[in-house]
Amino acid sequence: MKKISFLVLIIHLLVGCKTKELKENAVAFSMSETMMGKCEFYDVKNEDVKNEIRFFGKMEADNNKTAQVFSVVSGLVTKINVGLGDYVKQGDVLAIIQSTEVASLQKEKLNAVNDVAIAEKNLQVAKDLFVGKLNSEKDVILAEKELEKAKTELARMTEISSIYNINKGSNFLVRAPINGFVITKNINSNELLRSGENEPLFSIANTNEIWAVAYVNESDIAEIKENYEVSINTLAFPDVNYKGKIEKIYNVIDPTTKSMKFRVRLKNENFQLKPDMNCTVNVHFSENKQLPTIPSSAIIFDKSKYWVMVFKDKNNIETRQIEIYRQLDDKTYILSGLNDGEKVISKNGLMIYDAMND
């Protein structure tokens, strides 16, 4: 009887161990089709490690697309047609100046026209007299030279009138030389202007392209290279990332700020960006090494550590601790814990983490 009881006990122990083993090998968690549909997955890849440095700067108009408008005559400002920030087209009248110089130039041109007409008649008379043997060939040559001189003077006055855009009357029309926005205005109605003033009446900038100019401290100069990719943000449009590349580095140190400048050319077709806007310029560059890279959305922070959900199949999901090298925008570079080719849950991984670890 004792032997039978002992055998029964042994059988119970064996069955119990087998049951425990089965329980340990049983699937602890399995993703449903609904969960699978809510999640996104990402294949881990080794990528070049990027870094970034942030600089402060401001927007500037392209010097090659900026025009300074000066007064070429003295006179009284009788009318101003534009103000700061106005958009103008090439040839638009910006202001009107009443000037005695305009009348003088018109008179000089008219005199030049009359001189040409007189010289032509004198030449014809000289030729007729030469045919009648009443003067010499020398007189004809002198008349021809006088006509040539008169035509040269008329051409000069015509060129001056064309450059100054002189019309009839005493009014001088100040016209826009290019399309663009009026960015400076140094003229007022009823102001008396003197010719040869150094300050422009207007500055006009075509800003369909604009420069972002950043200031670099001496300690960061070695990190800056032409053609590095940059992203730019402004206070006016903080959610907009403007993309570009470093176009030019100004290899001069400002003695006051002890900084160097570089510029980035940006498309500005909708004219959102304006000269003198403040901006931040983030320069992206490679560290010349590769690390496993995943979306930042795949990272879970819990218990003062970083985790990811490594997905093999819906019945085989692992909660794995990782060490982060750097997070940059929507990418995270992994120092340890992941390998190239593994797959992680990049969206709604926290839902799976809570289901498996609570």
KEMI-927110 format. One line per 10 residues: number of its first residue (from 1); their letters; for each residue x negated, y, z of N, C-alpha, C. Coordinates in steps of 0.05 Angstrom, whole numbers, plus 5000, padded with zeros to 4 digits. Layout:
N
NUM = A = X Y Z X Y Z X Y Z ~ ...
REM end
This chain:
358
1 = MKKISFLVLI = 4983 4976 5000 5000 5000 5000 4983 5025 5000 ~ 4962 5024 5016 4943 5046 5017 4930 5050 4990 ~ 4924 5028 4976 4911 5030 4950 4929 5044 4930 ~ 4955 5037 4931 4975 5050 4913 4977 5080 4918 ~ 4978 5087 4943 4979 5116 4951 4955 5131 4941 ~ 4932 5118 4944 4907 5131 4935 4907 5135 4905 ~ 4917 5115 4890 4918 5118 4861 4937 5140 4852 ~ 4960 5141 4866 4979 5163 4860 4967 5190 4865 ~ 4951 5193 4887 4938 5218 4893 4918 5226 4871 ~ 4903 5205 4862 4883 5210 4841 4897 5220 4815
11 = IHLLVGCKTK = 4920 5206 4809 4935 5214 4784 4945 5243 4787 ~ 4956 5250 4810 4965 5277 4814 4943 5298 4811 ~ 4920 5291 4822 4897 5310 4819 4888 5313 4790 ~ 4888 5291 4775 4880 5292 4747 4900 5308 4731 ~ 4926 5303 4737 4947 5318 4722 4945 5348 4729 ~ 4940 5354 4755 4938 5382 4763 4915 5396 4749 ~ 4892 5383 4748 4868 5395 4735 4874 5399 4705 ~ 4887 5380 4693 4893 5382 4664 4912 5406 4659 ~ 4932 5408 4677 4952 5431 4675 4938 5457 4678 ~ 4919 5459 4697 4904 5484 4702 4887 5491 4678
21 = ELKENAVAFS = 4875 5470 4666 4858 5474 4642 4875 5485 4619 ~ 4898 5473 4616 4916 5482 4594 4925 5511 4599 ~ 4931 5517 4624 4939 5545 4630 4917 5564 4624 ~ 4892 5557 4630 4869 5575 4625 4865 5578 4595 ~ 4870 5557 4580 4866 5559 4551 4890 5570 4536 ~ 4912 5574 4551 4936 5584 4537 4931 5613 4529 ~ 4946 5622 4509 4944 5649 4499 4956 5668 4520 ~ 4939 5687 4530 4948 5705 4551 4964 5728 4539 ~ 4958 5737 4514 4973 5759 4502 4974 5755 4472 ~ 4996 5762 4460 5000 5760 4431 5015 5784 4422
31 = MSETMMGKCE = 5005 5797 4401 5019 5821 4390 5043 5812 4374 ~ 5065 5825 4379 5089 5820 4363 5087 5835 4337 ~ 5105 5828 4319 5106 5841 4293 5112 5871 4296 ~ 5129 5877 4316 5135 5906 4321 5111 5921 4330 ~ 5095 5909 4348 5070 5922 4357 5050 5925 4333 ~ 5048 5904 4317 5030 5905 4294 5037 5929 4276 ~ 5063 5933 4273 5072 5955 4255 5066 5982 4266 ~ 5064 5985 4292 5059 6011 4305 5029 6017 4306 ~ 5013 5997 4302 4984 6001 4305 4970 6005 4278 ~ 4946 6017 4279 4929 6019 4256 4902 6007 4263
41 = FYDVKNEDVK = 4888 5997 4243 4863 5983 4248 4840 5995 4231 ~ 4816 5993 4242 4793 6005 4229 4769 5986 4230 ~ 4757 5982 4207 4733 5965 4206 4708 5982 4214 ~ 4694 5973 4234 4671 5987 4243 4649 5988 4222 ~ 4638 6012 4217 4617 6015 4196 4593 6029 4208 ~ 4569 6021 4199 4545 6036 4206 4543 6060 4187 ~ 4543 6084 4199 4542 6109 4183 4519 6127 4194 ~ 4511 6146 4176 4491 6165 4184 4502 6182 4207 ~ 4486 6185 4227 4494 6201 4251 4492 6231 4244 ~ 4514 6244 4247 4515 6273 4242 4514 6288 4268
51 = NEIRFFGKME = 4503 6312 4267 4502 6330 4290 4512 6357 4281 ~ 4518 6375 4299 4527 6401 4291 4516 6422 4311 ~ 4512 6446 4301 4505 6469 4317 4525 6491 4311 ~ 4534 6505 4331 4553 6527 4327 4539 6554 4328 ~ 4546 6571 4309 4536 6598 4309 4559 6618 4306 ~ 4554 6642 4313 4574 6663 4310 4565 6681 4287 ~ 4586 6692 4274 4580 6709 4251 4604 6726 4244 ~ 4604 6737 4219 4626 6753 4210 4628 6751 4179 ~ 4651 6758 4169 4656 6758 4140 4645 6784 4128 ~ 4633 6780 4104 4623 6803 4089 4631 6800 4060
61 = ADNNKTAQVF = 4635 6823 4047 4641 6823 4019 4616 6816 4003 ~ 4619 6802 3981 4597 6795 3963 4586 6821 3951 ~ 4560 6826 3956 4547 6850 3946 4549 6853 3916 ~ 4549 6830 3902 4551 6831 3873 4579 6837 3862 ~ 4598 6837 3881 4626 6843 3873 4637 6867 3888 ~ 4618 6885 3895 4626 6909 3909 4617 6934 3893 ~ 4633 6954 3892 4627 6978 3877 4630 7003 3895 ~ 4610 7021 3894 4611 7046 3908 4619 7068 3888 ~ 4640 7083 3895 4650 7104 3877 4641 7131 3888 ~ 4625 7145 3872 4614 7171 3880 4628 7193 3864
71 = SVVSGLVTKI = 4626 7218 3873 4635 7241 3858 4612 7250 3840 ~ 4618 7252 3814 4598 7261 3795 4601 7291 3789 ~ 4622 7303 3800 4626 7332 3796 4633 7344 3823 ~ 4629 7370 3826 4638 7384 3849 4666 7395 3844 ~ 4681 7401 3865 4708 7411 3861 4726 7406 3885 ~ 4752 7412 3881 4772 7410 3902 4788 7385 3898 ~ 4791 7369 3920 4807 7345 3918 4837 7353 3919 ~ 4851 7348 3898 4879 7356 3897 4898 7333 3902 ~ 4889 7308 3898 4907 7286 3902 4892 7260 3907 ~ 4902 7244 3926 4890 7218 3932 4912 7197 3929
81 = NVGLGDYVKQ = 4907 7177 3913 4928 7157 3907 4927 7131 3923 ~ 4905 7126 3937 4902 7101 3951 4892 7105 3980 ~ 4896 7084 3996 4886 7085 4023 4870 7060 4030 ~ 4859 7058 4054 4844 7035 4062 4861 7010 4060 ~ 4849 6989 4049 4862 6963 4047 4880 6960 4022 ~ 4883 6981 4006 4900 6979 3982 4885 6963 3961 ~ 4900 6947 3946 4889 6933 3923 4891 6950 3898 ~ 4869 6952 3883 4869 6969 3859 4858 6952 3836 ~ 4866 6960 3812 4856 6947 3787 4837 6966 3773 ~ 4819 6954 3758 4799 6969 3743 4813 6990 3726
91 = GDVLAIIQST = 4804 7015 3728 4816 7037 3713 4837 7053 3727 ~ 4847 7043 3750 4867 7058 3766 4855 7084 3776 ~ 4872 7105 3776 4863 7131 3786 4864 7131 3817 ~ 4841 7134 3829 4839 7134 3858 4844 7162 3870 ~ 4834 7183 3856 4837 7210 3865 4833 7229 3842 ~ 4842 7254 3846 4840 7275 3825 4825 7299 3837 ~ 4804 7307 3823 4788 7330 3832 4789 7352 3812 ~ 4797 7376 3821 4798 7399 3803 4770 7412 3803 ~ 4758 7414 3779 4729 7422 3778 4724 7440 3754 ~ 4709 7461 3759 4700 7478 3737 4679 7465 3720
101 = EVASLQKEKL = 4665 7445 3732 4645 7430 3716 4658 7415 3693 ~ 4682 7405 3698 4696 7390 3676 4701 7409 3653 ~ 4711 7433 3659 4716 7452 3638 4691 7459 3623 ~ 4669 7462 3638 4643 7469 3625 4634 7446 3606 ~ 4637 7421 3615 4629 7399 3599 4646 7397 3573 ~ 4672 7403 3577 4690 7402 3553 4682 7424 3533 ~ 4674 7448 3544 4666 7469 3527 4640 7462 3512 ~ 4621 7449 3526 4596 7441 3513 4601 7421 3491 ~ 4620 7403 3496 4626 7383 3475 4639 7396 3451 ~ 4657 7415 3456 4669 7430 3434 4649 7446 3418
111 = NAVNDVAIAE = 4630 7458 3432 4608 7473 3418 4592 7454 3401 ~ 4587 7430 3411 4571 7410 3396 4586 7402 3371 ~ 4612 7399 3373 4628 7392 3349 4626 7415 3328 ~ 4629 7439 3337 4627 7462 3319 4599 7465 3307 ~ 4579 7459 3323 4551 7461 3312 4547 7440 3290 ~ 4558 7417 3293 4556 7397 3272 4570 7406 3246 ~ 4593 7418 3249 4608 7427 3226 4592 7449 3211 ~ 4581 7468 3227 4565 7490 3215 4540 7479 3201 ~ 4527 7460 3214 4502 7449 3203 4508 7434 3177 ~ 4531 7421 3176 4539 7407 3151 4543 7427 3128
121 = KNLQVAKDLF = 4556 7449 3134 4561 7469 3114 4535 7482 3105 ~ 4517 7488 3124 4491 7500 3117 4475 7482 3100 ~ 4476 7456 3105 4462 7437 3089 4473 7436 3060 ~ 4499 7437 3058 4511 7437 3031 4503 7462 3016 ~ 4503 7485 3029 4495 7511 3016 4466 7509 3008 ~ 4448 7498 3025 4420 7496 3019 4416 7478 2994 ~ 4431 7457 2992 4429 7439 2969 4438 7453 2943 ~ 4460 7468 2945 4470 7482 2922 4450 7504 2912 ~ 4438 7518 2931 4419 7538 2924 4394 7525 2912 ~ 4387 7502 2922 4363 7488 2911 4368 7480 2882
131 = VGKLNSEKDV = 4393 7471 2877 4400 7463 2849 4398 7487 2830 ~ 4406 7511 2841 4405 7536 2825 4378 7549 2826 ~ 4358 7535 2838 4331 7545 2840 4329 7572 2855 ~ 4348 7575 2875 4348 7600 2890 4335 7596 2918 ~ 4328 7572 2925 4311 7567 2949 4294 7542 2944 ~ 4278 7536 2964 4259 7514 2960 4269 7488 2973 ~ 4254 7467 2967 4261 7441 2979 4257 7442 3010 ~ 4239 7459 3019 4234 7462 3047 4259 7471 3061 ~ 4274 7489 3049 4299 7499 3062 4319 7477 3065 ~ 4320 7459 3046 4339 7436 3047 4330 7417 3070
141 = ILAEKELEKA = 4304 7413 3073 4295 7395 3094 4301 7407 3121 ~ 4297 7433 3124 4303 7447 3150 4333 7444 3157 ~ 4350 7447 3136 4379 7445 3141 4386 7416 3149 ~ 4373 7397 3137 4379 7369 3145 4371 7363 3174 ~ 4348 7374 3182 4339 7371 3210 4358 7384 3230 ~ 4368 7408 3221 4388 7422 3239 4413 7405 3242 ~ 4422 7393 3221 4445 7375 3222 4440 7351 3240 ~ 4416 7340 3237 4409 7317 3254 4408 7324 3283 ~ 4398 7348 3289 4396 7357 3316 4424 7362 3328 ~ 4442 7373 3312 4470 7379 3321 4484 7353 3326
151 = KTELARMTEI = 4480 7332 3309 4493 7307 3313 4483 7293 3338 ~ 4457 7296 3344 4446 7283 3368 4458 7296 3393 ~ 4461 7322 3393 4474 7336 3415 4503 7328 3419 ~ 4517 7325 3397 4545 7316 3398 4547 7288 3410 ~ 4529 7270 3401 4529 7243 3412 4523 7243 3442 ~ 4505 7260 3451 4499 7262 3479 4524 7271 3495 ~ 4537 7292 3485 4560 7302 3499 4584 7282 3499 ~ 4586 7268 3477 4607 7247 3476 4602 7225 3496 ~ 4576 7218 3499 4569 7197 3518 4574 7206 3547 ~ 4567 7231 3552 4572 7242 3579 4602 7243 3585
161 = SSIYNINKGS = 4618 7251 3566 4647 7252 3570 4658 7224 3574 ~ 4647 7204 3560 4656 7177 3564 4649 7166 3592 ~ 4624 7172 3601 4616 7163 3627 4632 7175 3649 ~ 4638 7201 3647 4652 7216 3667 4683 7214 3664 ~ 4692 7201 3642 4721 7199 3637 4734 7226 3637 ~ 4722 7244 3623 4732 7272 3622 4755 7274 3602 ~ 4777 7285 3612 4800 7290 3595 4804 7320 3592 ~ 4824 7328 3577 4830 7357 3574 4838 7369 3600 ~ 4832 7394 3603 4839 7408 3628 4815 7408 3647 ~ 4821 7417 3672 4799 7419 3691 4799 7397 3712
171 = NFLVRAPING = 4816 7377 3708 4818 7355 3728 4800 7332 3721 ~ 4785 7323 3741 4768 7299 3739 4782 7276 3752 ~ 4786 7254 3738 4800 7231 3749 4780 7210 3759 ~ 4781 7205 3785 4764 7185 3798 4777 7158 3794 ~ 4765 7140 3778 4777 7115 3771 4763 7091 3785 ~ 4778 7069 3789 4767 7045 3801 4750 7030 3780 ~ 4725 7024 3786 4708 7011 3766 4713 6980 3765 ~ 4725 6969 3786 4730 6940 3787 4757 6935 3800 ~ 4767 6910 3798 4790 6901 3813 4780 6896 3842 ~ 4797 6902 3862 4790 6895 3889 4805 6912 3909
181 = FVITKNINSN = 4796 6909 3934 4808 6923 3957 4791 6947 3965 ~ 4804 6969 3972 4790 6992 3982 4781 6986 4011 ~ 4755 6984 4015 4745 6977 4042 4733 7000 4057 ~ 4726 7022 4043 4719 7047 4056 4731 7070 4041 ~ 4737 7092 4055 4749 7116 4043 4738 7140 4058 ~ 4723 7157 4043 4710 7181 4055 4718 7206 4040 ~ 4744 7210 4036 4753 7232 4021 4781 7240 4032 ~ 4786 7266 4033 4812 7276 4043 4823 7297 4023 ~ 4849 7300 4023 4861 7320 4006 4852 7348 4015 ~ 4849 7366 3994 4841 7394 3998 4812 7396 4008
191 = ELLRSGENEP = 4797 7375 4005 4769 7376 4013 4752 7386 3989 ~ 4733 7403 3995 4716 7414 3974 4691 7396 3972 ~ 4687 7385 3949 4664 7366 3945 4642 7380 3931 ~ 4618 7372 3938 4594 7382 3924 4582 7359 3908 ~ 4573 7364 3884 4561 7343 3868 4534 7334 3881 ~ 4528 7309 3878 4503 7299 3888 4505 7290 3917 ~ 4529 7288 3929 4531 7278 3956 4524 7249 3958 ~ 4510 7241 3980 4500 7214 3982 4521 7194 3991 ~ 4543 7203 4004 4563 7184 4014 4584 7179 3992 ~ 4591 7154 3988 4611 7148 3967 4639 7156 3976
201 = LFSIANTNEI = 4655 7163 3956 4683 7170 3962 4699 7145 3970 ~ 4694 7123 3956 4708 7098 3962 4688 7075 3958 ~ 4693 7053 3972 4680 7028 3967 4702 7007 3960 ~ 4697 6993 3939 4717 6973 3930 4704 6946 3929 ~ 4717 6926 3940 4706 6899 3941 4725 6879 3929 ~ 4715 6863 3911 4731 6840 3900 4726 6817 3919 ~ 4746 6809 3934 4742 6789 3955 4756 6762 3948 ~ 4758 6755 3922 4768 6728 3916 4747 6707 3924 ~ 4723 6716 3928 4702 6700 3942 4690 6718 3963 ~ 4683 6706 3986 4673 6722 4008 4650 6707 4022
211 = WAVAYVNESD = 4633 6722 4035 4611 6710 4050 4617 6708 4079 ~ 4610 6685 4091 4609 6682 4120 4579 6684 4127 ~ 4572 6704 4142 4544 6709 4150 4541 6702 4179 ~ 4523 6683 4185 4519 6674 4213 4492 6682 4223 ~ 4489 6685 4249 4465 6694 4262 4452 6670 4278 ~ 4427 6665 4272 4413 6641 4283 4391 6650 4303 ~ 4392 6639 4327 4371 6645 4346 4345 6632 4337 ~ 4323 6643 4346 4297 6632 4338 4294 6603 4345 ~ 4305 6594 4367 4302 6566 4376 4316 6547 4357 ~ 4335 6557 4341 4351 6539 4323 4343 6541 4294
221 = IAEIKENYEV = 4323 6558 4288 4316 6563 4259 4307 6537 4245 ~ 4293 6520 4260 4282 6496 4247 4305 6477 4239 ~ 4328 6480 4251 4351 6461 4245 4367 6469 4221 ~ 4361 6493 4210 4378 6503 4188 4364 6499 4161 ~ 4378 6488 4142 4368 6483 4115 4390 6491 4095 ~ 4381 6499 4071 4401 6505 4050 4415 6480 4042 ~ 4440 6483 4034 4459 6462 4025 4470 6445 4048 ~ 4463 6451 4073 4476 6438 4096 4506 6445 4095 ~ 4523 6425 4101 4552 6429 4102 4559 6444 4127 ~ 4579 6462 4124 4589 6477 4147 4619 6477 4147
231 = SINTLAFPDV = 4631 6482 4171 4659 6487 4174 4662 6513 4189 ~ 4681 6530 4181 4683 6557 4192 4711 6562 4202 ~ 4713 6574 4226 4739 6581 4238 4739 6611 4244 ~ 4763 6623 4243 4766 6651 4250 4787 6654 4272 ~ 4786 6677 4285 4806 6683 4306 4834 6686 4294 ~ 4835 6696 4270 4860 6701 4257 4874 6675 4249 ~ 4858 6655 4240 4869 6630 4231 4854 6607 4245 ~ 4858 6603 4271 4842 6584 4286 4846 6555 4277 ~ 4869 6548 4265 4875 6521 4258 4865 6514 4230 ~ 4854 6534 4216 4845 6529 4188 4815 6525 4188
241 = NYKGKIEKIY = 4806 6503 4177 4777 6497 4174 4769 6504 4146 ~ 4752 6524 4143 4742 6531 4117 4715 6516 4113 ~ 4713 6502 4090 4690 6486 4085 4671 6499 4065 ~ 4645 6495 4068 4626 6506 4050 4598 6495 4055 ~ 4579 6507 4042 4551 6499 4045 4534 6524 4049 ~ 4511 6520 4063 4493 6543 4066 4481 6550 4039 ~ 4487 6574 4029 4479 6582 4002 4452 6596 4003 ~ 4447 6612 4023 4422 6627 4024 4414 6631 4053 ~ 4388 6629 4059 4377 6635 4085 4360 6660 4082 ~ 4366 6680 4099 4350 6705 4099 4326 6701 4117
251 = NVIDPTTKSM = 4303 6697 4105 4279 6690 4120 4266 6715 4132 ~ 4282 6729 4147 4273 6754 4161 4285 6754 4189 ~ 4269 6761 4209 4279 6763 4236 4287 6792 4241 ~ 4312 6796 4250 4321 6823 4258 4306 6831 4284 ~ 4291 6853 4284 4276 6861 4307 4293 6868 4332 ~ 4318 6875 4327 4336 6883 4349 4348 6858 4362 ~ 4360 6841 4346 4375 6818 4356 4357 6793 4359 ~ 4333 6794 4347 4315 6771 4347 4328 6746 4334 ~ 4344 6750 4314 4358 6728 4301 4354 6729 4271 ~ 4358 6706 4258 4357 6704 4229 4386 6700 4218
261 = KFRVRLKNEN = 4390 6706 4193 4417 6703 4182 4417 6683 4159 ~ 4440 6670 4156 4445 6655 4132 4474 6660 4123 ~ 4480 6654 4098 4507 6659 4088 4519 6635 4075 ~ 4545 6634 4076 4561 6613 4063 4582 6626 4045 ~ 4584 6618 4020 4604 6629 4002 4629 6613 4004 ~ 4652 6627 4007 4678 6614 4011 4697 6624 3990 ~ 4714 6606 3980 4736 6614 3963 4757 6629 3980 ~ 4768 6650 3968 4787 6667 3984 4810 6676 3965 ~ 4821 6657 3950 4840 6664 3930 4865 6677 3941 ~ 4873 6670 3965 4897 6682 3977 4890 6707 3994
271 = FQLKPDMNCT = 4865 6715 3994 4856 6739 4008 4861 6738 4038 ~ 4862 6714 4050 4865 6713 4079 4841 6724 4094 ~ 4817 6718 4084 4793 6726 4097 4786 6754 4088 ~ 4778 6771 4108 4773 6799 4103 4746 6807 4114 ~ 4733 6826 4101 4707 6835 4111 4708 6844 4140 ~ 4687 6837 4155 4683 6844 4183 4700 6827 4202 ~ 4714 6807 4192 4727 6787 4210 4705 6772 4225 ~ 4709 6767 4251 4691 6750 4266 4697 6720 4260 ~ 4677 6704 4262 4681 6675 4256 4660 6659 4271 ~ 4666 6633 4274 4647 6613 4284 4639 6595 4260
281 = VNVHFSENKQ = 4613 6589 4258 4603 6573 4236 4590 6548 4248 ~ 4601 6525 4242 4591 6499 4252 4575 6486 4230 ~ 4549 6483 4235 4531 6471 4215 4528 6441 4221 ~ 4533 6425 4201 4531 6396 4203 4505 6386 4190 ~ 4491 6369 4204 4466 6358 4192 4462 6329 4201 ~ 4446 6314 4187 4441 6286 4193 4417 6283 4211 ~ 4418 6263 4229 4396 6257 4247 4378 6235 4235 ~ 4384 6226 4211 4368 6206 4197 4367 6179 4211 ~ 4390 6171 4223 4393 6145 4234 4422 6136 4232 ~ 4427 6110 4234 4454 6100 4231 4463 6086 4257
291 = LPTIPSSAII = 4489 6089 4263 4501 6076 4286 4530 6067 4278 ~ 4541 6047 4292 4569 6040 4287 4587 6064 4292 ~ 4605 6068 4274 4622 6092 4275 4652 6084 4274 ~ 4668 6096 4292 4697 6091 4292 4712 6117 4295 ~ 4738 6117 4289 4753 6142 4295 4755 6147 4324 ~ 4755 6173 4331 4756 6180 4360 4783 6171 4372 ~ 4803 6167 4355 4830 6158 4366 4829 6130 4376 ~ 4808 6115 4370 4806 6087 4379 4795 6086 4408 ~ 4784 6108 4418 4771 6108 4445 4792 6110 4467 ~ 4789 6093 4487 4807 6094 4511 4789 6100 4535
301 = FDKSKYWVMV = 4796 6120 4551 4781 6127 4575 4797 6119 4599 ~ 4785 6101 4615 4798 6091 4639 4777 6082 4659 ~ 4782 6087 4684 4764 6078 4706 4736 6089 4701 ~ 4734 6114 4691 4709 6128 4687 4692 6114 4666 ~ 4704 6098 4649 4689 6084 4628 4704 6086 4601 ~ 4690 6080 4580 4702 6081 4553 4706 6053 4543 ~ 4730 6048 4530 4738 6022 4521 4749 6024 4493 ~ 4748 6001 4479 4762 5998 4453 4775 5971 4453 ~ 4796 5968 4437 4809 5943 4433 4799 5930 4408 ~ 4783 5909 4411 4772 5894 4388 4792 5874 4378
311 = FKDKNNIETR = 4800 5876 4353 4821 5859 4342 4808 5838 4323 ~ 4815 5812 4329 4807 5790 4311 4831 5779 4297 ~ 4852 5773 4313 4879 5767 4302 4899 5774 4324 ~ 4924 5770 4319 4944 5779 4338 4944 5763 4364 ~ 4931 5740 4364 4928 5724 4388 4900 5726 4401 ~ 4883 5742 4388 4856 5744 4398 4847 5773 4397 ~ 4852 5787 4420 4846 5815 4423 4829 5818 4448 ~ 4808 5834 4445 4789 5837 4468 4788 5866 4477 ~ 4789 5869 4503 4784 5896 4515 4754 5898 4520 ~ 4741 5916 4506 4711 5917 4508 4701 5945 4516
321 = QIEIYRQLDD = 4683 5944 4535 4671 5969 4543 4649 5978 4523 ~ 4648 6004 4518 4628 6014 4499 4613 6037 4511 ~ 4590 6044 4499 4575 6067 4507 4574 6086 4483 ~ 4582 6111 4488 4585 6131 4466 4558 6146 4463 ~ 4550 6149 4438 4526 6166 4432 4535 6195 4428 ~ 4556 6199 4411 4566 6226 4407 4593 6225 4394 ~ 4610 6244 4402 4636 6248 4389 4634 6274 4372 ~ 4641 6272 4347 4640 6295 4329 4665 6296 4312 ~ 4682 6317 4318 4708 6320 4305 4724 6294 4309 ~ 4732 6280 4288 4748 6256 4290 4732 6230 4289
331 = KTYILSGLND = 4705 6233 4291 4688 6209 4290 4673 6206 4317 ~ 4668 6180 4324 4652 6174 4348 4631 6155 4340 ~ 4606 6161 4347 4583 6143 4342 4578 6127 4368 ~ 4575 6100 4364 4574 6081 4386 4545 6073 4390 ~ 4535 6076 4415 4508 6069 4422 4506 6039 4428 ~ 4526 6028 4441 4526 5999 4447 4555 5990 4451 ~ 4559 5963 4446 4586 5952 4451 4601 5944 4426 ~ 4593 5954 4403 4606 5947 4378 4585 5942 4356 ~ 4593 5926 4337 4575 5919 4315 4588 5925 4288 ~ 4572 5929 4268 4582 5933 4241 4599 5910 4232
341 = GEKVISKNGL = 4623 5915 4221 4640 5894 4211 4662 5886 4230 ~ 4661 5892 4255 4682 5886 4274 4706 5905 4268 ~ 4729 5897 4279 4753 5912 4274 4765 5922 4301 ~ 4772 5947 4302 4784 5959 4326 4812 5970 4320 ~ 4828 5972 4341 4854 5985 4338 4850 6015 4341 ~ 4856 6030 4319 4851 6058 4319 4875 6076 4325 ~ 4899 6064 4326 4923 6079 4333 4940 6062 4352 ~ 4949 6074 4373 4965 6061 4394 4950 6038 4408 ~ 4924 6040 4408 4908 6021 4423 4914 6022 4453 ~ 4921 6045 4463 4927 6048 4492 4951 6031 4500
351 = MIYDAMND = 4970 6028 4482 4994 6011 4487 4985 5982 4491 ~ 4967 5973 4474 4957 5945 4477 4940 5942 4502 ~ 4924 5963 4507 4907 5962 4531 4923 5960 4557 ~ 4945 5975 4558 4962 5974 4582 4976 5947 4584 ~ 4984 5936 4562 4998 5910 4562 4980 5888 4571 ~ 4954 5890 4565 4935 5868 4571 4922 5872 4598 ~ 4921 5896 4608 4905 5901 4632 4920 5910 4657 ~ 4946 5914 4654 4962 5922 4678 4967 5897 4695
REM end
